[in-house]
Structures are given as structure tokens and as C-alpha cells.
């Protein structure tokens, strides 16, 4: 096995010395055993000589490791530990049985940032991996370790006590009290492992710690919200050099809509409303700017924004949901493109009856469609999208007077944003502005809508370290849980169309 990292070696001379000592001890033991062998036939003597020869080869390989460490890596600063060539690895492991023949374990901070960035290519991460393989950034038979941490400090003011509509943390009184709140916290931490096995198989697993957005009960210090989850995990069967078609199997973001944002930290309201996460099997065609995906999605209430009942239950024992997406990108010049696309999903999460509770069973299926686009020319990037259910959300009708005058409504979400990129102190910097909205009730209802404005500034200290600041304004307060009532006195709701809040956020997102 060969370890490479442009920052730190994944081994040490002390460790190698211990291995050399162990190899010497094995050799001494073998020689002692040879002396005690009573058999004198040629076959047994040949076996002993062959074993001694293998031990000598391993010892020579360990010496090469020491020499490699003394040399201090190549001229580019990459430090390597060479265990042995392929024949020596096979010889050394012959008696232990077959093992995975992985050549390199590495840390690629640039790729880790792209894969763990929650603002761009949210539901197209698999293609990033396959493009990295095609370009040679990810070689065959390698393991890439990565991670990212996002830390923030913020201050918020609301015109209504205990009601802050900001969705990057749960907007409930469990998390924000009174009219002014502040915090300095870890918003999220991620770890990832990517393995390329041969030239067709790529595996990916991502662990996530996110107490501010966890669905666990209690505050951000409660044990139930301080858990680590496997956020994504899948196997990709594909090779873009040989075929434009690839298959993804596992837990992944569903390919519905764009759901990206120009903001440096805060997610678009469209992502909060329709960004899916589910078990499934996805087939994708990607070639010459055309990208088409079909995902068979597991039924029941999935992790985010996907729900098709199974005989009136949430038991996910059928692949009875699906998502279809297609988009086309036309590139022009050296730094410009235009992309348009559309999506359809059989079953969204907007299907529960009154009162609305996350992940509960539905009696019917509520599909949705989306249209989106991006345009980039030089330093300017503009994006927008629109998504809407095809049926009313049953739970948005409260049957208790006086709220029974508001009929059930379809769910709509849309967003538009732009970003200008420039250099500040010779470092890449982005200035962005975005508006996005969630509309879930008729005119006059307390749960009519929730809007979000974000003015953002991002400054990259390196390609994988981003400092950022945001000024955020939310209008309306419409949490999905009990959106039209049911958790308070009959005929009342905690949703409030007149509530608004303003906040300022500073933070750092660093990947390795």
C-alpha cells in the first residue's frame, strides 16, 4: 500500500522501525524452526528456503520505505511511503488470504470541499466524482479521506417573541427565546471516505454532525440532537471515459430541481421546501451537455421531501416513488455557460392530512414539478428556479373555526439570485444577493408564506477555506410541523404571516 498526501505522511519512521524489528524476529524464528526440523526430504527443505526468500524480499521492501522517508518526498512536496511493488505485496499477503489491493490513501482538500459544500451541485455530487476520475484527479484503486467544519456566530432580532423564521436552525421556541438571540456554535461537521475500486466502481460515504438542524428532540445541547449520522452513502457504477451512462445505488440527494444557492452559507428556501434525501437507485446519462436522470425512490416517508404511502403506512418496503430530471448546458467562451432544466417527482412530503407532523403517513400522493436555470458570463452568475405541487396539501386546511375559512393550498417555492466574483487581496471573493420564498396557504391565512432575503460576502483564504458574512431577512413564520394548527388551542396556529426577523451571520467553512 502506498500513502500519499501533499501535507502529512500517513506513516512514520518509528512505525517502520517496529515493522523491521518484527520482520527480523520472524526471520530469526523461521531459522530456529529450520534447525529443529527433523525431516530431511528435499520438498520440506525447498519450502523452508522459499519462505526465507519471501522474508528477505519483505525486509528489502522495508528498507526502501526508510530510504523514501529520508528523501522527504518528491520535489512538489508530496510525501510517500512505498510498501512494496505489486509482486512483493502479493507475496507478503499470500499466506493471509486475498486482501483489497489499494495503492494510495490520500487527502484531497479541493475535492473534499466540492463534495461537502452544501451550496453547490447539491444533487449532482456523483458526477463530480466521475469527472474527477476522468481527469485523473482520482486514480484507480485509491482511498480519499476528507472532512469539513462550519462554525458560525450570529445575532438576530424578531418583531414577535419566540418566532424566528430562519431555517438553517429549527424555527421553534426550543431554539430561540424572546425577541433577541445570539450564538457562537458549530453548525455542522462532516467526514467523508471515497474509494475507487478498479476503473468502474466508486464508493462514497459521508458522516454529518448537525445539532442545529437535527430532528432530535430538545435544544442544541440535548443528547438526541448531538448525534452523528450517515448523511449520504452510495456506490457508483460508471466510467465516463467509456460510457455516458452510470448507476448510483444507496442513500443520496434526489435529482429534483436545482436547489443550489448563490449564498455562501444559507440554503435557498427552495432547498428547504423540495430538496430530497432518500434511498434509491438512480440511472444517469451525461454527455455533450445533456444530463438526464431517473431515480427509483424508496417509498414511505424518506429523510427529506419524499413520501409515498405503502397501503396507508410509512413502511418503506416498496420502490414506489420516483424522480425524473433533465437539463442541458451550453458552454460559450472560456468562462461562460447557460443551463436550463426541469424535474418531476411522483410523491412529495406535502401529503399529510391535518394536523401536519413530519414523516407521518399519507392517504394520497402529491406530485411536484420544477423548472430551473443558470447563466454565467465571466464574473457574473445568475440562477433561478420554480417548484410546485400538482395537488393541494390536505394538511393546510384547518377544520376548526375560525381557521376553517382557509381552503387547502398547493405548495409553491421559488428563488432567484446572482453572484459577482472578484479578487480581494489576491484572493477569490464573491458578493451575492438572493431572494427565495415558500408559499403554502391562500391569501389571508397565517401560514400563507415565508420569504427570505440574503446578502452575502464570501472570501476564500484557500480553495478549501471560506470565510463568510451574511445579512438575512425573513418575512413570515410558517414551520412545516403543525403549519395550520393542531398543537395549540382549537382554531389557532403558531404560524404568523406578520412575524419577521433580521440577522447577521459570520462564519468559516474549512475542508480538508
TILOLO-373290 format. One line per 4 residues: number of its first residue (from 1); their letters; for each residue x, y, z of C-alpha. Coordinates in pm, whole numbers. Each point is the difference from the previous one (the first is absolute). Example, Ala and Ser with C-alpha at 12.3 -4.5 7.8 and 13.67 -1.06 7.14 Angstrom:
# TILOLO-373290
1 = as = 1230 -450 780 ~ 137 344 -66
This chain:
# TILOLO-373290
1 = xxxx = 0 0 0 ~ 131 346 -84 ~ -106 305 200 ~ 17 346 -155
5 = xxxx = -100 339 133 ~ 119 344 -99 ~ -4 97 366 ~ 90 -283 242
9 = xxxx = 124 -359 -41 ~ -239 -261 130 ~ 283 -204 153 ~ 317 60 204
13 = xxxx = 356 -124 18 ~ -70 -129 349 ~ -276 -218 -133 ~ 224 -129 -276
17 = xxxx = 273 -79 248 ~ -244 -206 201 ~ -101 -184 -314 ~ 365 -68 -89
21 = xxxx = 58 -134 349 ~ -305 -223 -39 ~ 125 -121 -336 ~ 340 -80 151
25 = xxxx = -164 -187 284 ~ -203 -200 -252 ~ 316 -82 -190 ~ 177 -115 322
29 = xxxx = -298 -214 93 ~ -7 -154 -344 ~ 372 -84 16 ~ -41 -154 346
33 = xxxx = -287 -206 -130 ~ 220 -113 -286 ~ 265 -128 239 ~ -260 -199 191
37 = xxxx = -156 -158 -305 ~ 77 -365 1 ~ -122 -77 -349 ~ 278 -18 -257
41 = xxxx = -197 -50 -320 ~ 56 250 -280 ~ -362 125 -13 ~ -5 130 359
45 = xxxx = 345 155 -41 ~ -124 178 -313 ~ -301 140 191 ~ 228 138 272
49 = xxxx = 231 165 -255 ~ -295 154 -182 ~ -133 149 322 ~ 340 147 85
53 = xxxx = 12 153 -348 ~ -339 169 54 ~ 116 138 334 ~ 309 145 -165
57 = xxxx = -221 171 -261 ~ -217 154 271 ~ 307 122 186 ~ 132 162 -320
61 = xxxx = -335 172 -50 ~ 9 140 353 ~ 347 140 -63 ~ -136 180 -304
65 = xxxx = -264 158 224 ~ 268 139 230 ~ 187 143 -299 ~ -320 159 -131
69 = xxxx = -59 170 337 ~ 358 128 10 ~ -40 156 -342 ~ -295 202 139
73 = xxxx = -235 -39 -294 ~ 16 122 -359 ~ 82 349 -123 ~ -365 108 8
77 = xxxx = -27 -71 371 ~ -189 -328 -26 ~ 121 -246 261 ~ -33 -368 -75
81 = xxxx = 49 -325 186 ~ 62 -284 -243 ~ -81 -335 157 ~ 98 -221 -291
85 = xxxx = -71 -51 -364 ~ -301 -205 -105 ~ 183 -332 -10 ~ 147 52 346
89 = xxxx = -342 98 144 ~ -153 -314 -143 ~ 286 -211 136 ~ -19 158 344
93 = xxxx = -375 -54 24 ~ -23 -342 -164 ~ -26 -192 326 ~ -259 247 142
97 = xxxx = -249 -54 -283 ~ -131 249 -256 ~ 1 367 104 ~ -118 320 -170
101 = xxxx = 289 124 -214 ~ -29 377 59 ~ 304 197 -111 ~ -46 346 157
105 = xxxx = -172 160 298 ~ -11 379 -39 ~ -155 328 108 ~ -130 224 -279
109 = xxxx = -128 319 161 ~ -125 154 -325 ~ -213 -301 -87 ~ -122 -31 359
113 = xxxx = -117 361 -5 ~ -200 -59 -319 ~ -157 -321 128 ~ -88 136 345
117 = xxxx = -108 349 -110 ~ -377 21 74 ~ -57 300 -232 ~ 99 -128 -347
121 = xxxx = -64 -316 -205 ~ -216 -122 287 ~ -159 -287 -190 ~ 278 -54 -254
125 = xxxx = 294 -106 218 ~ 35 -339 -172 ~ 93 167 -326 ~ 269 203 179
129 = xxxx = 162 -327 106 ~ -18 -152 -347 ~ 137 317 -160 ~ 287 -7 250
133 = xxxx = 73 -358 -105 ~ -11 91 -370 ~ 240 293 51 ~ 243 -213 201
137 = xxxx = -55 188 327 ~ -132 -327 146 ~ 209 -298 -106 ~ -112 -362 -4
141 = xxxx = 34 -202 320 ~ 32 294 238 ~ -166 107 323 ~ -56 374 59
145 = xxxx = -77 127 350 ~ -167 337 53 ~ -187 219 241 ~ -142 346 60
149 = xxxx = -104 215 294 ~ -231 303 -10 ~ 6 231 302 ~ -223 308 31
153 = xxxx = -80 291 229 ~ -324 193 -45 ~ -241 253 145 ~ -376 17 -74
157 = xxxx = -291 228 79 ~ -368 -86 -52 ~ -306 224 23 ~ -191 -291 158
161 = xxxx = 113 -178 315 ~ 136 -353 -50 ~ -63 3 -377 ~ 306 0 -227
165 = xxxx = -66 -129 -352 ~ 363 -76 -84 ~ 16 -362 -122 ~ 370 -82 44
169 = xxxx = -102 -96 354 ~ -335 -129 120 ~ -234 300 24 ~ -168 -93 329
173 = xxxx = 5 142 355 ~ 223 -295 96 ~ 278 178 -184 ~ -79 374 15
177 = xxxx = -155 186 294 ~ -122 361 34 ~ 63 259 -275 ~ 382 6 -6
181 = xxxx = 225 -303 -30 ~ 369 -64 -63 ~ 232 -298 -22 ~ 351 -122 -80
185 = xxxx = -19 -366 -101 ~ 114 -280 -223 ~ -274 -10 -260 ~ 122 -321 -160
189 = xxxx = 294 -238 -30 ~ 51 -262 -272 ~ 229 -293 -74 ~ 18 -181 -332
193 = xxxx = 167 -304 -155 ~ 26 -52 -376 ~ 138 -323 -148 ~ 67 -77 -366
197 = xxxx = 4 -373 -61 ~ 123 -91 -345 ~ -107 236 -277 ~ -381 -41 29
201 = xxxx = -88 -1 372 ~ 0 310 224 ~ -130 -5 356 ~ -80 299 219
205 = xxxx = -106 40 364 ~ -62 326 187 ~ -53 41 373 ~ -176 312 132
209 = xxxx = -30 169 338 ~ -263 279 -10 ~ -161 78 338 ~ -165 320 -128
213 = xxxx = -194 -182 -273 ~ -28 -344 157 ~ -353 -135 46 ~ 86 -121 350
217 = xxxx = -204 131 290 ~ 109 280 232 ~ 250 282 -36 ~ 333 -3 -186
221 = xxxx = 168 -135 316 ~ -239 -294 37 ~ 158 -341 -53 ~ -265 -89 -259
225 = xxxx = 113 286 -222 ~ 372 -63 43 ~ 14 -317 -206 ~ 207 -88 -307
229 = xxxx = -186 -143 -298 ~ 91 -153 -334 ~ -134 289 -206 ~ 84 -153 -337
233 = xxxx = 139 -333 -109 ~ -2 -160 -342 ~ 178 -210 -259 ~ 46 137 -352
237 = xxxx = 42 -236 -294 ~ 132 207 -285 ~ 293 117 -209 ~ -59 320 -201
241 = xxxx = 297 -76 -222 ~ -169 -318 -123 ~ -373 69 42 ~ -225 305 60
245 = xxxx = -233 -211 215 ~ 61 -70 369 ~ -196 -152 287 ~ -17 119 362
249 = xxxx = -137 -224 274 ~ -46 106 363 ~ -97 305 207 ~ 27 321 -202
253 = xxxx = -148 339 -80 ~ -288 -47 -244 ~ 45 171 -339 ~ -300 232 38
257 = xxxx = 56 359 -108 ~ 324 193 42 ~ -23 88 374 ~ 342 174 -16
261 = xxxx = 56 350 136 ~ 230 295 -65 ~ 16 63 376 ~ 326 -87 175
265 = xxxx = -178 -183 285 ~ -380 27 16 ~ -196 -249 -209 ~ -265 117 -242
269 = xxxx = -361 -33 116 ~ -53 -223 -304 ~ 245 -253 146 ~ -181 10 336
273 = xxxx = -330 -59 -179 ~ 93 -258 -267 ~ 360 -116 51 ~ -30 -379 26
277 = xxxx = 210 -263 179 ~ -100 -364 -39 ~ 98 -359 -62 ~ -17 -91 -366
281 = xxxx = 157 -110 -327 ~ 85 269 -256 ~ 95 -39 -365 ~ 164 303 -164
285 = xxxx = 98 87 -356 ~ 258 279 -23 ~ 162 98 -331 ~ 53 309 -218
289 = xxxx = -183 229 241 ~ -308 -220 34 ~ -72 -148 342 ~ -300 -227 63
293 = xxxx = -75 -192 320 ~ -264 -242 118 ~ -2 -107 363 ~ -217 -274 142
297 = xxxx = -58 129 354 ~ -87 -212 302 ~ -357 53 119 ~ -122 111 339
301 = xxxx = 110 325 164 ~ 363 38 -103 ~ 264 219 166 ~ -99 317 -189
305 = xxxx = -281 108 -231 ~ -112 -340 -131 ~ -304 -194 116 ~ -217 -259 -173
309 = xxxx = -212 -208 234 ~ 13 -378 4 ~ -359 -115 52 ~ -60 301 224
313 = xxxx = 321 -46 203 ~ 352 148 -3 ~ 167 -342 -14 ~ 264 36 -277
317 = xxxx = -37 -350 -140 ~ -60 95 -364 ~ 178 199 -269 ~ -321 185 -82
321 = xxxx = 126 358 -38 ~ 213 152 -276 ~ 166 319 -124 ~ 74 98 -361
325 = xxxx = 236 283 -91 ~ 152 135 -322 ~ 218 303 -69 ~ 220 133 -278
329 = xxxx = 311 217 33 ~ 145 206 -285 ~ 351 133 56 ~ 129 311 -173
333 = xxxx = 331 183 16 ~ 256 -102 259 ~ -207 79 307 ~ -370 -6 -82
337 = xxxx = -296 -234 -26 ~ -378 -11 -6 ~ -197 -288 152 ~ -374 -77 7
341 = xxxx = -176 -297 152 ~ -316 -150 141 ~ -108 -273 244 ~ -301 -206 105
345 = xxxx = -50 -193 325 ~ -281 -248 61 ~ -34 48 377 ~ 106 302 210
349 = xxxx = -26 50 375 ~ -304 227 -42 ~ -258 -273 35 ~ -86 -26 372
353 = xxxx = -350 80 127 ~ -66 243 284 ~ 180 37 237 ~ 331 -8 -185
357 = xxxx = 280 -195 170 ~ 332 -85 -164 ~ 42 -351 -143 ~ -357 -116 75
361 = xxxx = -203 -210 -241 ~ -199 140 -291 ~ -323 -115 -157 ~ 85 126 -348
365 = xxxx = 297 95 -218 ~ 84 362 -76 ~ 238 42 -298 ~ 205 309 -86
369 = xxxx = 182 152 -296 ~ 291 243 -25 ~ 169 222 -258 ~ 341 159 48
373 = xxxx = 290 170 -173 ~ 348 147 40 ~ 193 256 -204 ~ 367 88 43
377 = xxxx = 203 257 -190 ~ 345 86 132 ~ -33 110 365 ~ -382 3 -3
381 = xxxx = -221 -296 93 ~ -381 7 6 ~ -229 -289 97 ~ -368 -52 58
385 = xxxx = -255 -277 49 ~ -370 -61 59 ~ -165 -309 153 ~ -363 -82 74
389 = xxxx = -215 -295 106 ~ -271 -113 -240 ~ -259 -46 278 ~ -102 182 315
393 = xxxx = 172 -92 326 ~ -289 -148 206 ~ 152 103 333 ~ -13 369 -85
397 = xxxx = -376 -5 66 ~ -87 46 368 ~ -360 -122 53 ~ -47 198 323
401 = xxxx = -161 350 -7 ~ 107 269 -63 ~ 288 -151 -201 ~ -233 -222 -203
405 = xxxx = -59 286 -245 ~ 345 -63 -154 ~ -6 -275 -262 ~ 282 -249 -51
409 = xxxx = 272 135 -228 ~ 264 -126 -238 ~ 360 51 108 ~ 220 234 -205
413 = xxxx = 361 100 45 ~ 226 210 -217 ~ 328 187 18 ~ 224 228 -204
417 = xxxx = 352 113 77 ~ 316 146 -146 ~ 368 -1 87 ~ 295 218 -104
421 = xxxx = 352 -142 40 ~ 313 212 37 ~ 339 3 173 ~ 62 153 342
425 = xxxx = 360 -6 122 ~ 70 -238 -287 ~ -257 -246 138 ~ -327 -106 -168
429 = xxxx = -300 184 142 ~ -374 -25 -74 ~ -271 260 59 ~ -351 -149 -23
433 = xxxx = -367 86 37 ~ -290 -247 3 ~ -376 2 56 ~ -197 -322 55
437 = xxxx = -352 -74 117 ~ -224 -279 134 ~ -375 35 -64 ~ -231 -248 171
441 = xxxx = -337 167 60 ~ -261 225 -157 ~ 0 379 33 ~ -75 109 354
445 = xxxx = 95 -326 171 ~ 257 13 283 ~ 206 -263 -184 ~ -20 174 -337
449 = xxxx = 375 32 -64 ~ 353 44 131 ~ 253 208 -194 ~ 378 22 34
453 = xxxx = 248 267 -115 ~ 377 -63 29 ~ 285 241 -74 ~ 325 -196 16
457 = xxxx = 376 48 -18 ~ 240 -294 -33 ~ 380 25 9 ~ 214 -305 -80
461 = xxxx = 321 -20 203 ~ 79 -311 -206 ~ -205 -211 -242 ~ -131 -199 297
465 = xxxx = -30 269 272 ~ -279 257 -25 ~ -74 285 237 ~ -344 152 -41
469 = xxxx = -246 258 127 ~ -375 24 -67 ~ -278 247 69 ~ -330 -193 5
473 = xxxx = -363 110 13 ~ -297 -234 35 ~ -364 105 -39 ~ -268 -232 131
477 = xxxx = 17 -294 240 ~ -133 -330 -137 ~ 174 -310 145 ~ -107 -319 -178
481 = xxxx = -86 -188 320 ~ -355 100 101 ~ 9 271 -266 ~ -378 54 11
485 = xxxx = -50 -83 369 ~ -60 -310 207 ~ 261 54 270 ~ -184 289 169
489 = xxxx = -355 84 99 ~ -263 -89 -263 ~ -35 262 -271 ~ 349 142 54
493 = xxxx = 343 -48 -159 ~ 358 95 80 ~ 54 118 -360 ~ 9 379 -32
497 = xxxx = 6 189 -329 ~ 98 324 179 ~ 306 -135 182 ~ 337 103 -140
501 = xxxx = 360 -22 112 ~ 335 147 -98 ~ 340 -153 68 ~ 368 30 -73
505 = xxxx = 221 -310 -29 ~ 377 -38 -22 ~ 177 -331 -36 ~ 265 -227 -145
509 = xxxx = -40 -311 -213 ~ 327 -196 -12 ~ 50 -331 -182 ~ 296 -240 -8
